Amino acid sequence: MAKHVDDEVIEQVRSSVDIVDVVGEYVQLTKRGRNYFGLCPFHGEQTPSFSVAQEKQIFHCFGCGAGGNVITFLMDIEGLSFQQTINRLAERVGIDVQIEDSGTAREPVKNSAHEKWKAAHTFAASYYHHLLLNTVEGEQALAYLHERGIDEETIKKFQIGWSLPGWDNLSSLLKQRDYDLADMEACGLVVRQEQNERYFDRFRGRIMFPIMDEKGQVIAFSGRILNSDADEAKYLNSPESELFQKNDVLYNLHNARMSIRLKKQVILAEGFLDVIAFTRSGIDHVVGTMGTALTQNHITRLKRLSTNFVFCFDGDKAGFEATRKAFAATEAKQVQRTAIVLPDQKDPDDFVRTNGKDALTKIVEEKGLSEMAFTMLYFRKGLNFQNDTDVLRYTENVLEALAKFSSPIEQSYYTKQLANEVGIDQSVIEQQLRKLLAKRARSEQTPREAPQVVISERKTQKLDATSRAEYLLLAHLLDDPTALRSLGIEEDMEVFVHDELVEAFIHLLAFYENYPQGDFQRLLEVTENAELKRVYMFATMLEKDPESSKKEIEDSMRQLHKYRVEKRIEHLMHESKVAEKLSDYTKALDLAKQAIELKRTLHKI
């Protein structure tokens, strides 16, 4: 939440913008009745299920459950923070508002410095790009890129450039434009020579790849030498700074965000040229880790866009290790994960240059390897199956890995595959796996997480009486905060019965402590949990009768009370049977009597 932002400012900005105008810049909307409809920008679909209600100034997708108001729409579609969104909308309607982009106010000096750093990087990117495309000095680098199949359209899309081999070409230009070179050293564009305290360019004689943040602003560079045999690093990257942290940045994310949402999948590659190879092949939903391991920050950023991860790193030993680490990093992160392994140990860039764009597209369209299938391929590398020692080592490694997978289907499938590979009877393989599973069960007890209820899935189901009662009651509480007090349920945490509704109710109670008069738009903005937001949107979209709100609330409360009584009866009867099995007949009879008494009260509810 951004509590330091004044509510009056938020309301002024929100009320000055029409959600239809903003959404219409991303979605082709058609008016049907009172609302507007179009194809949802948050998931791929053929039939429009995305609705924008101009009267309520909210949007809702009946397909994926996404919903909110104009502020949350812009935050989701552009990946902006709350403060950034307010600033952008305010600028759109001509309101002079400047809010710090942070959970707490930052020092103006630091903000000013960061803006100068970004401006300097933007200038440097433009300068390098110009040198590559428009100067004699850049011709060799340009020819090299063309030889690698990178045309000028791609060069312009990624703003690829060339840095001159001289020592202070960029430094001199920055100084002419009144940039403090000590400041430019802090952000990584120049380097200070210790002996005479002179400044010189960090990047010299290299093809320049600008690295951009999620908003498309240049924050760093990576420079590649032309001569791979030269006695220096092939790639030179900007040093990490307050502006650039490698564990937080993904190459090409600003371009790929929308495509990732539409394809409902993200491909992770390793290097700049690999990402470019994918996009040249018409595959736009790809980002690069820039040679670093996949981090939790990377995963968090990508999960906002898609939970389907495809790893396509180099086909050599280092690439295999990177893929294995990526599988490990995303374990238990509730994402679908597959791997693409290119033949002949090639990376995507080499593969496209050798086999063509269509070949890469075909491989991507095919189903990738599951974690276990990749693990088996990983253990096979470098082994000779004519050697008994290698066969046994491979078998043991695969079984150890398979014991970590709890799905009986996977275990059955891969034990059969393993038996065929190594020529060992499947029953022997399965027997050894059972021993490993038993050993694992004894050594650790790892409780499984209960499957999460996805609210958006309720859209395809007809709600049962209890679920409808819950959502209808919540809908009325969203409309009228005073209903909490009039019904005497403001402290009753047992009103709702399903976990997601209980959580939404508790969150709503906390919200009403700060906003006792209610403000549904503000509720959407401060609710960071996407599933809670879906609950609220689903409830508010239910049809209800304003003229009969009291009766609908009473009927809902009655249905929920009846449900709890029925569950209590089930519990008592179960306990009674347990007591009977334990020969505690007195207790069994007492519990059964309690259940019968409760059953008699059901018709009165």
BADRENSE-427576 format. One record per residue (C-alpha): residue number from 1; x, y, z. Coordinates in steps of 0.2 Angstrom, whole numbers, plus 2048, in hexadecimal, padded with zeros to 3 digits. Last residue first. Layout:
BEGIN
    i  east  north   up
  NUM     X      Y    Z
...
This chain:
BEGIN
    i  east  north   up
  605   758    792  832
  604   749    789  83A
  603   74A    77A  82F
  602   75C    777  835
  601   758    776  847
  600   753    764  847
  599   764    75F  83F
  598   76D    768  84E
  597   764    75D  85A
  596   768    74D  850
  595   77B    752  850
  594   77B    755  863
  593   773    744  865
  592   780    73C  85A
  591   78E    744  865
  590   786    73D  875
  589   784    72C  86D
  588   796    72B  868
  587   79C    731  878
  586   793    724  882
  585   798    716  875
  584   7AB    719  877
  583   7AF    709  86E
  582   7BD    711  864
  581   7B3    70E  854
  580   7A4    716  85D
  579   7AE    725  861
  578   7B4    727  84F
  577   7A2    725  849
  576   79C    733  855
  575   7AA    73E  850
  574   7A4    73D  83E
  573   792    740  843
  572   797    750  84D
  571   7A2    757  83E
  570   794    754  832
  569   787    75D  83D
  568   793    76B  83F
  567   795    76D  82C
  566   782    76D  82B
  565   781    77B  838
  564   78F    785  82F
  563   785    784  81F
  562   775    789  827
  561   77D    799  82E
  560   784    79D  81D
  559   773    79B  815
  558   76B    7A6  823
  557   778    7B3  821
  556   775    7B4  80E
  555   762    7B5  811
  554   764    7C3  81D
  553   770    7CC  811
  552   764    7CA  802
  551   755    7D0  80D
  550   75F    7E0  812
  549   765    7E3  800
  548   753    7E2  7F9
  547   752    7F2  7EF
  546   764    7F1  7EB
  545   761    7E1  7E2
  544   771    7D7  7DF
  543   77A    7D1  7CF
  542   78C    7CC  7D3
  541   79A    7D7  7CC
  540   79E    7DD  7DD
  539   7A1    7CC  7E4
  538   7AD    7C7  7D5
  537   7B6    7D7  7D6
  536   7B9    7D5  7E9
  535   7BE    7C3  7E8
  534   7CA    7C7  7D9
  533   7D2    7D4  7E4
  532   7D5    7C8  7F1
  531   7DD    7BC  7E4
  530   7E9    7CA  7DE
  529   7EF    7CE  7F0
  528   7F4    7E1  7F0
  527   7E4    7E8  7F5
  526   7E7    7FA  7F8
  525   7E1    800  7E6
  524   7D2    7F4  7E6
  523   7CC    7FB  7F7
  522   7CF    80D  7F1
  521   7C2    80A  7E3
  520   7B6    801  7EF
  519   7B6    810  7FB
  518   7AD    80D  80C
  517   7A7    819  819
  516   7B2    812  826
  515   7C2    814  81C
  514   7D0    810  827
  513   7C7    803  832
  512   7BD    7FE  823
  511   7CD    7F8  81B
  510   7D1    7EC  82A
  509   7BF    7E5  829
  508   7C1    7E3  816
  507   7D1    7D9  818
  506   7C8    7CE  825
  505   7BA    7CB  819
  504   7C6    7C7  80A
  503   7CF    7BA  815
  502   7BE    7B2  81A
  501   7B9    7B2  808
  500   7C8    7A9  802
  499   7C7    79D  810
  498   7B5    797  80D
  497   7A9    799  81B
  496   7A4    7AB  81E
  495   79C    7B2  82D
  494   7A8    7AA  839
  493   7B3    7B9  83C
  492   7A6    7C2  845
  491   7AD    7D2  84B
  490   7A4    7DE  83F
  489   796    7D2  83E
  488   789    7DB  848
  487   77D    7DC  83A
  486   77B    7EF  83B
  485   78D    7F1  83E
  484   793    7E8  82F
  483   785    7EF  825
  482   78D    800  828
  481   79A    7FC  81B
  480   78D    7FC  80D
  479   792    7F8  7FB
  478   7A0    7EC  7FF
  477   796    7E4  80D
  476   788    7E1  800
  475   794    7D8  7F5
  474   79C    7CE  803
  473   78A    7C8  807
  472   787    7C3  7F5
  471   798    7BB  7F4
  470   795    7B0  803
  469   783    7AC  7FF
  468   788    7A7  7ED
  467   795    79B  7F5
  466   788    793  800
  465   77B    791  7F3
  464   787    789  7E6
  463   78F    795  7D9
  462   78D    78F  7C7
  461   79E    78C  7C1
  460   7A8    795  7B4
  459   7AB    7A5  7BE
  458   7B0    79B  7CD
  457   7C1    798  7C4
  456   7C5    7AA  7C7
  455   7C6    7A7  7DA
  454   7D4    79B  7D9
  453   7D4    791  7E8
  452   7E5    78D  7EE
  451   7EA    77B  7EF
  450   7F0    776  801
  449   802    777  803
  448   80A    767  805
  447   812    762  815
  446   824    75D  814
  445   828    750  821
  444   83A    74C  81F
  443   846    73D  823
  442   839    72F  824
  441   830    734  814
  440   840    735  80B
  439   845    724  810
  438   834    71D  80B
  437   835    726  7FA
  436   847    71F  7F7
  435   841    70E  7FB
  434   832    710  7F0
  433   83E    715  7E2
  432   848    706  7E3
  431   839    6FB  7E2
  430   833    705  7D3
  429   844    702  7C9
  428   844    6F0  7CD
  427   832    6EF  7C7
  426   837    6F8  7B7
  425   844    6EB  7B2
  424   855    6F3  7AE
  423   859    6F7  79C
  422   860    709  7A0
  421   855    713  795
  420   845    708  795
  419   846    707  7A8
  418   848    71A  7A9
  417   838    71D  79E
  416   82E    711  7A9
  415   834    719  7B9
  414   830    72A  7B1
  413   81E    726  7AD
  412   81A    71E  7BE
  411   823    72B  7C8
  410   81A    739  7BE
  409   809    731  7C1
  408   80D    72E  7D3
  407   810    741  7D6
  406   81B    744  7E4
  405   82B    749  7DB
  404   83A    749  7E7
  403   83C    736  7E4
  402   83F    739  7D2
  401   84F    743  7D5
  400   857    735  7DF
  399   850    728  7D2
  398   858    732  7C4
  397   869    733  7CD
  396   869    720  7D1
  395   865    71B  7C0
  394   872    727  7B8
  393   880    720  7C4
  392   87A    70E  7C0
  391   87C    712  7AD
  390   88C    71B  7AF
  389   894    70C  7B9
  388   88D    700  7AC
  387   896    709  79D
  386   88D    706  78D
  385   882    714  792
  384   890    720  791
  383   88C    730  79B
  382   891    742  796
  381   87F    749  798
  380   873    73C  79E
  379   870    744  7AF
  378   86A    755  7A7
  377   85F    74B  79B
  376   857    743  7AA
  375   855    753  7B3
  374   84D    75B  7A3
  373   840    74D  7A3
  372   83D    750  7B6
  371   83B    762  7B4
  370   82F    761  7A6
  369   836    763  794
  368   82E    76F  788
  367   81F    76B  77E
  366   821    770  76C
  365   81D    782  767
  364   82E    788  76D
  363   837    77B  762
  362   82D    780  753
  361   831    793  755
  360   843    78F  757
  359   843    785  746
  358   839    793  73E
  357   846    7A0  742
  356   854    797  739
  355   85F    788  73C
  354   871    78E  73E
  353   86E    7A1  742
  352   85E    79C  74C
  351   868    78F  756
  350   877    79A  759
  349   86C    7A8  761
  348   861    79B  76B
  347   871    793  773
  346   877    783  76B
  345   87D    773  774
  344   87A    769  764
  343   867    769  767
  342   85D    777  770
  341   856    772  782
  340   845    77A  786
  339   840    779  798
  338   830    778  7A1
  337   829    781  7B0
  336   817    784  7B6
  335   817    790  7C5
  334   811    78E  7D7
  333   822    794  7DE
  332   825    783  7E7
  331   835    781  7DC
  330   838    790  7D1
  329   84A    792  7D7
  328   84E    77F  7D5
  327   847    77F  7C3
  326   852    78E  7BF
  325   861    786  7C7
  324   85F    777  7BB
  323   85D    783  7AC
  322   86D    78C  7B1
  321   877    77C  7B3
  320   871    776  7A2
  319   876    787  79B
  318   887    785  7A3
  317   889    774  79B
  316   884    779  78A
  315   873    77B  782
  314   871    78D  787
  313   862    792  790
  312   850    790  78C
  311   845    78F  79C
  310   832    790  799
  309   828    797  7A8
  308   815    797  7A9
  307   80F    7A1  7B8
  306   80D    7B1  7AD
  305   80D    7C4  7AF
  304   80E    7C7  7C2
  303   818    7B7  7C3
  302   826    7BF  7B9
  301   82A    7CC  7C6
  300   82A    7C0  7D4
  299   835    7B4  7CB
  298   841    7C1  7C6
  297   842    7C7  7D8
  296   844    7B5  7DE
  295   853    7B4  7D3
  294   857    7AB  7C3
  293   86A    7A9  7C2
  292   874    7B6  7B8
  291   879    7B6  7A6
  290   86E    7C4  7A1
  289   85E    7BC  7A8
  288   855    7BF  797
  287   843    7C1  793
  286   838    7B9  786
  285   825    7BC  781
  284   829    7C3  770
  283   82C    7B3  765
  282   82C    7B9  753
  281   83C    7B1  74F
  280   845    7C2  750
  279   83E    7C3  762
  278   846    7B2  766
  277   857    7B7  75F
  276   856    7C7  768
  275   854    7BE  779
  274   863    7B3  775
  273   86D    7C2  76F
  272   86A    7CA  780
  271   86F    7BA  78A
  270   867    7AD  795
  269   855    7A9  78F
  268   845    7A8  799
  267   835    7A5  790
  266   825    7AC  797
  265   814    7A4  795
  264   802    7AA  796
  263   804    7AE  783
  262   7FA    7BF  786
  261   802    7C3  796
  260   813    7BF  790
  259   810    7C9  780
  258   80B    7D8  78B
  257   81B    7D7  796
  256   827    7D3  788
  255   82D    7E5  783
  254   830    7EB  795
  253   837    7DA  79A
  252   844    7DB  78D
  251   853    7D7  799
  250   84D    7D2  7AA
  249   852    7DD  7B9
  248   852    7DA  7CC
  247   860    7CE  7CE
  246   86B    7D9  7C3
  245   868    7E8  7CD
  244   869    7F9  7C4
  243   864    80A  7CA
  242   86B    809  7DC
  241   87A    802  7D4
  240   881    7F2  7CC
  239   890    7F4  7C0
  238   88B    7F6  7AE
  237   88F    7E6  7A4
  236   89E    7E1  79A
  235   89C    7D2  78E
  234   8A9    7C8  785
  233   8B6    7CB  793
  232   8C7    7D0  78D
  231   8D6    7C8  783
  230   8CD    7C9  772
  229   8C8    7B9  76A
  228   8B5    7BD  76A
  227   8BA    7CD  75F
  226   8AA    7D8  75F
  225   8AA    7DC  771
  224   899    7DC  77A
  223   893    7EA  785
  222   885    7E8  792
  221   87C    7F8  797
  220   872    7FF  7A6
  219   863    809  7AB
  218   85A    80D  79A
  217   848    810  79D
  216   83B    804  796
  215   82F    805  7A4
  214   834    7F3  7AA
  213   846    7F8  7AB
  212   852    7F9  79C
  211   863    7F2  798
  210   86B    7FA  789
  209   875    7EE  77E
  208   885    7F6  777
  207   891    7EE  76B
  206   8A2    7F2  772
  205   8B1    7FC  76E
  204   8B1    805  77E
  203   8A5    804  78D
  202   8AA    80B  79E
  201   8AF    81C  796
  200   8BD    826  79E
  199   8BF    831  7AE
  198   8CF    839  7B4
  197   8D4    838  7C6
  196   8E6    838  7C1
  195   8EC    827  7C9
  194   8DA    820  7CD
  193   8D2    821  7BC
  192   8C0    823  7BF
  191   8B4    819  7B4
  190   8A5    81F  7AB
  189   893    819  7A7
  188   891    80F  7B8
  187   884    819  7C2
  186   890    81F  7CF
  185   89D    823  7C1
  184   890    82E  7B9
  183   88F    838  7C9
  182   8A1    83A  7CA
  181   8A0    840  7B8
  180   893    84E  7BC
  179   888    850  7AD
  178   889    861  7A6
  177   885    85C  794
  176   897    85F  78F
  175   89C    853  79D
  174   891    846  796
  173   898    849  784
  172   8AA    847  78B
  171   8A7    838  795
  170   89E    830  785
  169   8AE    832  77B
  168   8BA    82F  789
  167   8C6    820  785
  166   8C3    81D  773
  165   8BD    80C  76D
  164   8AC    814  768
  163   89D    80C  770
  162   890    804  764
  161   87D    803  766
  160   86E    7F7  767
  159   85E    801  76A
  158   854    7F0  76D
  157   847    7F5  760
  156   853    7FF  755
  155   85F    7F0  753
  154   850    7E4  750
  153   84A    7F0  742
  152   85C    7F1  73C
  151   85F    7DF  739
  150   867    7D2  745
  149   86B    7C3  73B
  148   87C    7C0  743
  147   885    7C7  733
  146   87A    7D6  735
  145   881    7D9  747
  144   893    7D7  741
  143   88F    7E4  732
  142   888    7F0  73F
  141   898    7EE  74A
  140   8A3    7F1  73B
  139   899    800  735
  138   899    809  746
  137   8A8    814  743
  136   8A1    819  733
  135   892    821  73B
  134   87F    820  73B
  133   879    80F  741
  132   885    80A  74F
  131   88A    81C  754
  130   878    821  755
  129   874    813  761
  128   883    817  76C
  127   87D    829  76E
  126   86B    824  771
  125   870    818  77E
  124   87C    825  786
  123   86E    832  787
  122   862    825  78F
  121   86F    820  79B
  120   872    832  7A0
  119   860    836  7A2
  118   85E    826  7AD
  117   86D    82C  7B8
  116   866    83E  7B9
  115   855    836  7BE
  114   85E    82C  7CB
  113   867    83B  7D2
  112   857    845  7D4
  111   84F    837  7DD
  110   85E    836  7E9
  109   85E    848  7EC
  108   84B    848  7EF
  107   84E    83C  7FD
  106   841    82E  7FD
  105   830    82E  804
  104   82A    81D  80A
  103   822    80F  800
  102   82B    816  7F1
  101   828    820  7E1
  100   826    831  7E8
   99   817    83A  7E3
   98   816    849  7D7
   97   805    850  7D3
   96   801    85E  7C7
   95   7F1    858  7BF
   94   7F1    85A  7AD
   93   7E6    84B  7A9
   92   7F3    83F  7A2
   91   800    846  7AF
   90   7F5    841  7BD
   89   7F3    82F  7B5
   88   806    82D  7B4
   87   809    834  7C5
   86   7FC    829  7CD
   85   802    819  7C4
   84   814    81D  7C9
   83   80E    81E  7DB
   82   805    80D  7DA
   81   814    804  7D3
   80   814    801  7C0
   79   813    7F0  7B8
   78   80C    7F7  7A8
   77   7FC    7EC  7A7
   76   7FA    7E9  7B9
   75   7FD    7FB  7C0
   74   7F3    802  7B2
   73   7E4    7F7  7B6
   72   7E6    7FA  7C9
   71   7E5    80D  7C6
   70   7D6    80C  7BA
   69   7CC    800  7C5
   68   7CD    7EE  7CA
   67   7CB    7DD  7C2
   66   7D3    7CD  7BC
   65   7C8    7BE  7BD
   64   7D0    7B4  7AF
   63   7C1    7B2  7A3
   62   7B4    7BD  7AB
   61   7C0    7CC  7AA
   60   7BB    7DB  7B4
   59   7BE    7EE  7B2
   58   7B8    7FC  7BE
   57   7B3    80E  7BC
   56   7A1    80A  7C3
   55   798    813  7B6
   54   7A5    80F  7A8
   53   7A4    7FC  7AC
   52   7B2    7F4  7A2
   51   7B0    7E2  79D
   50   7BD    7D5  797
   49   7B4    7C5  791
   48   7B7    7C7  77F
   47   7B8    7B7  775
   46   7C9    7B1  76E
   45   7D3    7B2  77E
   44   7E5    7B4  784
   43   7E7    7BB  796
   42   7EA    7CB  79E
   41   7E5    7D7  78F
   40   7D4    7D0  78F
   39   7CB    7D1  77F
   38   7BE    7DE  77F
   37   7AD    7E4  787
   36   7A6    7F5  78C
   35   797    7F7  797
   34   786    7FF  798
   33   77F    7F5  789
   32   78D    7EE  77E
   31   79B    7FB  77B
   30   7AA    7F4  772
   29   7BB    7F5  778
   28   7CC    7F3  76F
   27   7D8    7F0  77E
   26   7E8    7F9  783
   25   7E4    80B  77F
   24   7D1    808  783
   23   7D6    803  795
   22   7DB    816  798
   21   7CC    81D  78F
   20   7BF    811  796
   19   7C6    814  7A8
   18   7C2    827  7A7
   17   7CE    831  7B0
   16   7CB    841  7BB
   15   7C3    837  7C9
   14   7D2    82C  7CB
   13   7DE    83B  7CC
   12   7D3    845  7D9
   11   7D0    835  7E3
   10   7E2    831  7E4
    9   7E6    843  7E9
    8   7D9    843  7F6
    7   7DF    833  7FD
    6   7F0    83A  800
    5   7FE    82F  7FB
    4   808    82A  80B
    3   7FE    81A  80D
    2   805    812  7FD
    1   800    800  800
